[in-house]
Amino acid sequence: MLKFEGVAEMDRCIEIVRFARPVRYGEAMQAQHERRVAVEEGRLGNALFLLEHRPVITLGRRAHGEHVLRSEADLAALGIELCETNRGGDVMYHGPGQLVAYPILDLNLWHQSIGWYLRSLEEVVIRVLAAYGLQGEREPGYTGVWVGGAKVAAVGVGIHNWVTFHGVALNVDPDMAHFRLIVPCGIADRPLTSLKQIVGEAAPMPDVMAEFEQQFKAYFESDAWRDLGQFS
């Protein structure tokens, strides 16, 4: 059962941190680590990092090496880093044209449930897609968000002492050819897509970031998050 007693709404305020340029993966990992530790120690409050990455393929805690289809040398020649990471999940690609959102949230202020948190991140993406006239969907047995049977957003998280890190990658207008260098999230038989492919034109990244920020804050700073109690 969800319990909400004793938590002031102001404790759930979320600081938005936008990065103005594509960020190397290691730099973002360090920024998340520093903020997560500060949240755990009570020195800083919750945050949402919004950014694009420089091209990188990441290996989650359950990654299969065979899901990277090129050698590290071949990837380097293409300007793509290969990095191990401490999020859940398999192999993922990040790069310019993809909106990456890293929430650093103390789930003690919301709900101590990994399943609920994953569904909540999906819900925010679904609401962002709705703003563009699209119906985002969940696929049973998978994490992420899909449109018309094609995956448009991946979700992979880390949680330490109930403080979150890592998060969401929404394909706005990335180089889709780069996804063919991997088996994305270990799913070989499902297509990927992007907002540009669905809508037919590229939405400006600052606009998509602003929409994500609005929907994220509306969900987590209001009472909307309580409605997903069925996923606890």
Summary of the structure (lengths in Angstrom):
residues: 232
radius of gyration: 16.9
end to end distance: 7.9
largest distance: 54.4
contacts: 746
relative contact order: 0.18
helix: 38%
strand: 26%
